[in-house]
Amino acid sequence: MKSRASARAARASHALAIFLTLLVGACGLPQRERHPRKSPYFHDERGRPTEPLELVVATYNVHGLPWPVLKDRPEAMVRIAQQLLDVPAPNTPDVIAFQEVWTPWLRSTLTRALERGGYEHAHFYCSWPFGTGMLVVSRLPILETNLHTFDADAPWDRSGMDWWGAKGVGLARIEVEPGAVVDLYAAHLVANYGGKNSNDDARTAQGRELAQFLAATPEHLPCIVLGDINCGPGDAEFEPMVELGGLDSLDETGGLDHGFWRRSSAFDCELLEQVRLKNYVEQDGRSVILSDHACRIFRLRISPADSRSALPSVPNRE
């Protein structure tokens, strides 16, 4: 009886610790943001790139769960930052969309470490009560942001830890050169835990909401989507999102983490190279796991449709 009581007490203690950690890490009320259609960039073709440009973007779910669920996350954030800083040119990311950066101290650890590499701009997508876990870090200025948290969600008993964090899609309007912008969307959809907890219906609905939110980007601006979609080609919930959003996949390797380009009559997008980083590093003769996901990097050439350029593709590198 004593051992069972001790086990129950330990579980209660851990549950309380998780709750208090999340409570302290709550980012407060959702940020007040201008409606996308009221942005000065939504009209008059303001911000339209007029010359071809290269942009390197990345998506990385860093598994930043709070203590005591995981105890090594601060050290992992430092290693993840160094891993990204070590990516050689020309594949060094300009903009990185992170998922599952749940607590303020993990966010500050990660952003401070990346500042050494010139990532001076960052935005965390805040939502009541515990945030979205989505963080965009950029070498380039972030001019505007906007967040849509999904109305569709899986019940708490089918979505595990996912239920405590708001799933959604956030816009980051990136100034790629003076007077020219690219719209980047960071997204995270509910996970598939298998069996009755597959959450396919909720993820399908979230995918439709994501596709609809892309209307925040007018036709005269380039549009990229990055994130942990928790599904892929061949999954029933994947196709409606891609079709409704007018999306082309940038990812040649499959998996749950993706990059997309929204098809446009105004721009062409060419994937020059794709890099997948390892989700571990070698240290003192052993492998140190960084995350349960791997970082995906996409080097893109974006060209106005009236200035198409024949630049040969670089083979995909894994």
C-alpha positions in Angstrom: 0.0 0.0 0.0 2.8 2.4 0.9 4.5 1.9 -2.5 1.2 2.6 -4.3 0.7 5.7 -2.2 4.3 6.8 -2.9 3.7 6.3 -6.7 0.5 8.3 -6.6 2.3 11.0 -4.6 5.1 11.1 -7.2 2.7 11.3 -10.1 0.8 14.1 -8.4 4.1 15.9 -7.7 5.1 15.7 -11.3 1.7 16.8 -12.5 1.9 19.8 -10.2 5.4 20.6 -11.3 4.3 20.5 -15.0 1.3 22.7 -14.3 3.4 25.3 -12.4 6.1 25.3 -15.0 3.5 25.9 -17.8 1.7 28.5 -15.7 4.9 30.4 -15.1 5.8 30.0 -18.7 2.4 31.3 -19.9 2.8 34.3 -22.2 -0.3 36.0 -21.1 -3.1 37.4 -23.2 -2.9 37.0 -27.0 -1.0 39.9 -28.7 -3.0 42.6 -30.3 -2.2 42.5 -34.0 -3.5 44.3 -37.0 -5.9 42.3 -39.2 -3.9 41.1 -42.2 -6.3 42.8 -44.7 -5.6 46.2 -42.9 -1.9 45.9 -43.5 -0.4 48.5 -45.9 1.2 45.5 -47.7 -2.1 44.0 -48.6 -2.9 46.7 -51.2 -1.3 48.6 -54.1 1.4 45.9 -54.6 3.5 47.4 -51.8 6.4 45.2 -50.9 6.5 43.2 -54.2 10.0 41.9 -55.0 11.0 43.0 -58.5 14.2 41.1 -58.9 15.1 37.4 -58.4 16.3 36.6 -54.9 17.6 33.7 -52.9 16.2 32.8 -49.5 17.1 30.0 -47.2 14.4 28.9 -44.7 14.2 26.2 -42.2 11.7 24.4 -39.9 12.7 22.7 -36.7 10.6 21.1 -34.0 13.0 21.3 -31.0 10.9 19.2 -28.5 11.1 22.0 -26.0 8.9 20.4 -23.3 9.3 21.8 -19.8 10.9 20.2 -16.7 10.1 17.6 -15.4 8.9 16.1 -18.6 12.3 16.6 -20.1 15.3 17.7 -18.1 18.0 18.4 -20.7 16.3 21.1 -22.8 18.3 24.2 -21.9 21.5 22.3 -23.0 19.8 21.0 -26.1 18.8 24.6 -27.1 22.4 25.6 -27.0 23.5 22.6 -29.1 20.6 23.2 -31.5 21.7 26.8 -32.0 25.3 25.8 -32.6 24.2 23.1 -35.0 22.4 25.8 -37.0 25.2 28.3 -36.8 27.6 25.6 -38.2 25.6 25.1 -41.4 27.9 26.3 -44.1 27.0 28.8 -46.8 25.1 29.0 -49.1 22.7 26.9 -47.0 22.9 28.9 -43.8 19.2 29.7 -43.0 18.0 33.3 -43.2 14.8 32.5 -41.3 14.0 29.6 -39.0 10.5 28.5 -37.9 10.7 26.6 -34.6 8.0 24.6 -33.0 7.6 23.4 -29.3 9.6 26.2 -27.7 7.3 26.2 -24.7 8.9 28.2 -22.0 10.4 31.7 -21.7 13.8 30.4 -20.5 14.1 28.0 -23.4 13.1 30.7 -25.9 15.7 33.1 -24.4 18.4 30.4 -24.3 17.8 29.6 -28.0 17.5 33.2 -29.2 20.5 34.4 -27.2 22.7 31.6 -28.6 21.5 32.4 -32.2 22.2 36.1 -31.9 25.9 35.4 -32.2 25.2 34.3 -35.8 23.3 37.5 -36.7 19.8 36.3 -35.9 18.7 39.6 -34.4 15.0 39.4 -35.0 12.6 37.0 -33.3 8.9 36.7 -32.7 7.0 34.2 -30.4 3.4 33.6 -31.3 1.6 34.1 -28.0 -1.8 32.6 -27.2 -3.7 32.0 -23.9 -2.9 30.1 -21.8 0.5 28.6 -22.6 1.4 30.0 -26.0 1.7 28.2 -29.3 5.3 27.0 -28.9 6.0 28.6 -32.3 9.0 31.0 -32.6 10.4 32.6 -35.8 14.0 33.7 -35.7 15.5 35.7 -38.6 18.6 37.5 -39.8 16.2 39.7 -41.8 13.8 42.2 -40.3 10.3 40.9 -39.4 8.0 43.8 -40.3 4.6 42.4 -39.3 3.2 39.3 -37.6 -0.3 37.8 -37.2 -1.6 34.6 -35.6 -4.5 32.3 -36.2 -5.1 29.7 -33.5 -7.1 26.8 -34.9 -10.8 26.6 -34.0 -10.7 22.9 -34.6 -9.0 20.8 -31.9 -8.9 17.3 -30.6 -10.4 16.6 -27.2 -8.0 16.8 -24.2 -8.2 13.0 -23.7 -7.1 12.3 -27.3 -4.4 14.9 -27.8 -2.0 14.4 -24.8 0.3 17.4 -24.2 -0.9 18.9 -27.5 -4.1 20.0 -25.8 -2.3 22.4 -23.4 -0.6 24.3 -26.2 -2.5 26.3 -28.8 -2.1 24.8 -32.3 -2.2 27.4 -35.1 -0.5 29.2 -38.0 1.4 32.5 -37.7 2.4 35.0 -40.4 5.9 36.6 -40.3 6.3 39.3 -43.0 10.1 39.3 -43.8 11.9 42.2 -45.4 14.2 40.4 -47.8 15.6 43.7 -49.2 14.6 47.3 -48.9 11.1 47.7 -50.0 10.6 44.0 -50.8 9.0 41.3 -48.5 8.3 37.6 -48.4 5.4 36.2 -46.3 6.5 33.2 -44.2 3.9 31.2 -42.3 4.9 29.0 -39.3 2.5 26.2 -38.5 1.9 23.3 -36.1 -1.0 20.9 -36.4 -2.2 18.4 -33.8 -0.2 15.2 -33.5 -1.2 11.7 -34.4 -0.9 9.4 -31.4 -2.3 6.4 -33.2 -5.4 4.3 -32.9 -8.4 6.2 -31.5 -6.0 9.1 -30.8 -5.0 9.6 -34.5 -6.9 13.0 -34.5 -7.3 12.8 -38.3 -10.5 14.7 -38.3 -9.1 17.5 -36.2 -6.0 17.7 -38.3 -8.0 17.8 -41.5 -10.0 20.7 -40.2 -6.8 22.5 -39.0 -5.3 22.0 -42.4 -8.3 23.7 -44.0 -8.0 26.6 -41.6 -4.3 26.9 -42.4 -5.1 27.0 -46.1 -7.8 29.7 -45.6 -5.5 31.8 -43.5 -3.0 32.1 -46.3 -5.4 34.6 -47.8 -3.6 37.0 -45.5 -1.0 37.1 -48.3 -2.1 39.0 -51.4 -1.2 37.7 -54.8 1.6 40.2 -55.4 3.7 38.8 -52.5 5.7 35.5 -52.4 4.3 33.0 -49.8 6.1 30.2 -48.0 4.7 27.8 -45.3 6.9 25.9 -42.8 6.2 23.7 -39.9 5.3 20.4 -38.2 2.2 19.4 -40.1 2.0 15.9 -38.5 1.0 14.3 -41.7 2.4 13.9 -45.2 1.7 12.8 -48.8 -0.6 9.8 -48.8 -2.5 10.9 -45.7 -6.1 11.8 -46.2 -5.8 15.0 -44.2 -2.8 16.2 -46.2 -4.4 16.6 -49.6 -7.3 18.9 -48.7 -4.9 21.4 -47.2 -2.5 21.3 -50.2 -5.4 21.6 -52.7 -7.3 24.4 -50.9 -4.1 26.4 -50.1 -2.7 26.0 -53.6 0.5 24.6 -52.2 3.4 22.9 -53.7 5.7 20.8 -51.5 9.3 21.8 -51.3 10.2 18.6 -49.4 11.6 15.8 -51.4 12.1 13.4 -48.4 8.7 13.0 -46.8 8.0 13.0 -43.1 5.9 15.2 -40.8 7.9 18.4 -41.1 7.4 20.3 -44.3 8.1 23.4 -46.4 5.5 24.6 -49.0 5.4 27.3 -51.7 2.0 28.8 -52.5 1.6 28.8 -56.3 1.5 32.2 -57.8 1.0 33.8 -61.2 3.4 36.6 -60.1 6.4 34.5 -59.0 8.3 31.3 -59.7 10.0 29.4 -56.9 12.8 27.0 -57.5 14.2 24.6 -54.9 18.0 24.9 -55.3 18.9 22.6 -52.4 17.4 20.8 -49.5 19.4 19.9 -46.4 18.2 17.7 -43.5 20.3 18.1 -40.3 20.8 15.2 -37.9 18.7 15.2 -34.8 21.7 14.3 -32.7 25.3 15.4 -32.2 28.4 13.4 -31.3 30.0 14.3 -28.0 32.7 12.5 -26.1 32.2 9.4 -28.2 28.4 9.2 -27.7 25.3 10.5 -29.5 23.4 13.3 -27.8 19.8 13.5 -29.0 18.7 17.1 -29.8 15.1 16.5 -30.6 12.6 13.8 -31.8 12.5 15.8 -35.1 15.2 16.8 -37.6 15.7 20.2 -39.0 14.7 20.8 -42.7 16.4 23.5 -44.6 15.3 24.8 -48.0 17.4 27.1 -50.2 15.0 28.8 -52.7 15.3 31.1 -55.7 12.2 33.3 -56.0 11.8 35.1 -59.3 9.2 37.5 -60.6 7.3 35.7 -63.4 8.3 38.4 -65.8 12.0 37.9 -65.1 12.4 34.1 -65.3 16.0 33.0 -65.0 17.4 29.6 -66.0 19.5 28.8 -62.9 20.3 25.0 -62.8 19.1 23.1 -59.8 21.6 21.8 -57.3 21.0 18.1 -56.4 19.2 17.4 -53.1 21.7 16.7 -50.3 20.8 14.7 -47.2 
